[in-house]
Amino acid sequence: MRKISKDMAMEYGRILKRAKEDPGTAGDEGEESWAELLRNWLPATYHVVTKGRILFADDTATPQIDILVLTPNYPLHLRNKKMYFAGGVVAAFECKLTLRASHLRELLRTSEVIKSGSVAGSNPYEALNSPILYGLLSHSHSWTKKIPVSNQIFGVMKKLVASSGFDFEKARLYPDLVCISDTGIFCYGKSFIFSEDAEGDEKEILSEAKANAVLSLSYNAYWSDDESSWMYGTVHGTLISFVMQKLAYYDVGLRSLTSYFKDTDIDAASIGFVSSTGIDLEEGVVERYFEAGGASNYWNPWGKNF
């Protein structure tokens, strides 16, 4: 992962030098470097394609998206048709050389289109997560680099989430990740706290909310400062680990490898921007949570972390 981080930084410098001569080609090269990373690190059975639209069952389609990851069983004849059936797409990514605020606004709009295209499932995980992971991959960002990376992280966070916090009515519609290769990665998380399984600080959160259950939404940021840091490589390691975790919910065969990634220090400690609200859980949710193994089952669809 340290080598990947170094290679991506060198690639960004090379592409940037040529961007003024041929902006279109520079963008394509940046996109291809991310596609290559995904091809090299996701299981070989998944198909990584570039420049396509997602077609939903009601015949509506997304705008063009830079990179799509297709299921292993996606028909060979249809892999290069540039209109991809939503049921065969597991992940989609926008690619930018240099991230700007306008890109984040566009990302939020497209995320709503993609995640509104599928029906919410009957358990908490599927109610809060679309089957299609969606995010943005960028080599760098346009804001000041004259401050520590940790401060840059907070600056990007403020642009990603409104000052008023998350809109809980749209909890399912936010982008899953924003990865800035030379800065950090922001991963969208959802979690429940309920009184029947609350521990430590969780009890205090429930008390403050004056509720028996709380839903929290957050963007958790992971970063590494420079090549000398033991965490150098965290950004790309977390990217692969997070995408694998999402794929493994539906693809049980990936869970052993994904658990291995989780057990390493591939994603280091993080900070997060969190919004919480008291909620009423539907009848039977807590019982099903314990029946499915409670906190000991990481893949528990009735679980506490999504």
N, C-alpha and C positions, 0 to 999 in steps of 0.2 A: 504494500500500500504506500510505503514511503517512496518507492520508485515511481509508482503511478503519479503521485502528487508532483514529483520533480519533473516527470515527462510532460504532464499537462501544462505546467508553468512554462516550460521551454516551448511547447507547441503554441501557446498563447502569444508568446513573444514573437515567434516566427510569423504567425498568421497576421499579427497586428502590423508588422512591418510592411506587409503586402496589401493591407486593407485599403489604403488610399488609392492604390493602382487598380484594384479590382474588388470592390466591396462584396459583390455577389459571390465570387469564388471564395473569398475569405470566410463568409458565413457558411458556405457549404463545407469547407474544410473543418471549421469548428464543430459543426453538426456531426461530421463523419468521425471525428476523434471521440465524441461521446458514444456514438453508435458502436464503435470498435471496443470501447471499454465495456459496454454492456454485453456485446457478443463474447468477449473474453472471460467475463466473470459470472454471467447468468448461466444456468444449465444449458448445455448445447442443444437440447431438444426444443427450446424456445426460439422463435424466429424474430430477429430484430430487423425492421424495415424502416426506410426513410420516406418522408413526404407522402402523407396519405390522410384521408378523412375517415371518420368513424360513422358507419351507417346504422341507424337504429331501426327497430321493427316497424315503427310508424312511418318509415321512409324519410325521416328528417336526418340531417347529417351535421357533423361539426365543421368548423373551419378547417383548413389544412393544418396538420400537426407535423412537427419535424421528425419525430421518432416514435414508432409504435412497436410494442412487443406482443407477438401473437402466440396463441396457445400451441403446444406441440402437435395437436391434431388438426391445425388449420389446413384446409385443402391446398395442395401444392399448386393447382391450377389457378387459385385465387390470390396467391401471395403477392403478385405484382400488379394487381388491378387498381390500386390506389384508392379504392373505396372498400373499407374493411368492415365486415359484419361485427357489430358490437359484442356479440356472444363469443367471438374468437379473439378479442383484444383484452389483454390483462394489464397493460400499462401504456401510457402515452406521455411524451415529454416535449416541451418547447425548448429550443436551444438558442442561446444568445452568447455572443462574444463578450460584450460588456453590458451588464445589467443596468437598466434605468427604471425610474419610477413608473413610466408609462407601460413598461413591460409587465410590471406587477399588476397594474390595473387591468390590462388585457388578460393576464393569467386568471384573475379572479372571475372575469366574465366567462371565459371559456370553460373554467372548472364547473360553473353552474350548469352550462349546457351539457357537458359530459356526464356529470353526476345526476342530473335530472332525467337522463335517458334510460335509467334502469330503475326497477321497482324495488323499494326498500323491503328487506327480508323480515322474517317473523321473530328473529332473536335480536338482542341488542347489538351484536357485532354487525350483522347485515343491515340493521336499521340505521347505523351510524357510518357505514362504509359502503361505497360503491364497489362493484366488482372490478372496475377499471381504476387502477392507481394513476394519478395525474400529477405532474410536477414540472418544474423548470430547471434546466441545467445551464450554467453559465461559467465561462472561464474566469471572469472578473466582474467588478462593478465600477460605476462611474463616480462614486462619492470619494471623499478624501481618504488617502492612505497614510496621512501624516499622523495618525493616532493609532494606539495599540489595536490589534485585531479584536480584542474583547470589546472595545468601544465601537468599532465598526459594526460588530454583531448587533449591539443595541440599536444603532442607527438604522440598520436594515429592518430590524424587528418592528420599529415604529412605522416604517413604510408598508410593511406587510399586513399589520393588524391596525384597525382604526383605534384612535385614542379612547373611544368608548368601550373597546373590547370586542369580543366575538358576538355575533348575532346567533343566539341559540336556535332560532327558527331555521337557520341555514347550516346547522351543525354538520350535516352530511355533505355540504356543497363546497367546502373549502379545499384548496389544493393540498395534496398530501406532502409535498416537499418542495423546497427551493434550495438548490445546491450551487454555491459559488466556489469554484475550484480553489482559488487562492485565498479564501476567507473563512467560509464555514458552511454548514448545512443546517436547514431548519426543517424539522420533521413534525408533522401534525399528529397530535395525540388526543384521545378522548378517554376519560376514565370515570368510573362510578365509585362512590363511597356510600355504603349503606350500613345502618346501625348494627345489623346482625353479624357483620364481619369487620367492624371498624377497629383499628389499632392506633395507639399513640396519638399523633397529630390529627389523624382522621377524625377522632372523636371531637376534637376542638373545632374542626371545620364544620362538622354537623351541628355542633352547638351554636356556632356563630350564624349559620344559615337557618337555624331554628327549623330543621327538617330532618326526616328519617333517612333521606337519600339526597345526594348531591351529584350533579354532573359537572365535570370540569373539562374544558377545552384548552389546548395549549399548543404553541409552537416551541419545541425544544431545540435549542441551538447547540451544535457541536463544532469545535474549531481547533486549530493548532496554530501556534504563533509563527514558527519558522523551522527551518531544517534541523536546528539543534535541539528542538523540543522533542521529548519522548512521545508526544502526541502527534508528531508530524505524520501525516497519512490518515489521521482520524476522519477527515472530510470524506474521502473516497471509500474508506472502510465502512463508515456509517451508511453511506449511500447504498452500497451493495447489501449490507446486512438488513437495512430497512426494507428495501425492495424484496429481498428474499423472504422476509417475515410476512409481507403482504401476499406474496405468491403462495406461500406455504399454507395459508389458511384454507385455500381451495385445493391445492396440490399436496396431498398428505405425504407423497414420496419425497418432498423437499424438507420435511420437518427435522430429520436427523442432522442434515448439513446446516440448516438454519440454526438449530440449537447449538451446534458447535461454534458458529460465528458469535452467538450471544454469549457463550461461556468464555470467549477470549476477550481481550481488551481492545477489540477492533473499533468499538465506539466507546469513547471515554465519557467522563462525567459531563453533564450539560447544565445549561441554565434555560429557563423557559418563561414565556409570557403566558399567564394563566388567567382564565375567566371561569368563575364557578356560579352555579345557581341551584337552589333547592328544587327537587322534582318529586313527582309521585310515580313510583315504579308500578308497572302493571302487575296484576295479581299473578303469582306463580313464578316471577322472575327470580326471586331469592331462592326459592325451593329448587328450581332447575339449576341454578348456579352451584349449589352444594351437591346436587345429584350428579353433575358433570365433573366433579372433582375439585370444585372450589378454586382457591388460589394456586393449588399444586398443579393444576392443568393449565399450562400457558395458552393452549389453543381453545380454551373454554369459550364457546360462543355467547354464554350467559355471564361471562367474566367481568372483571373490574377494569381491565385496561385494553384499549382498542387502538 
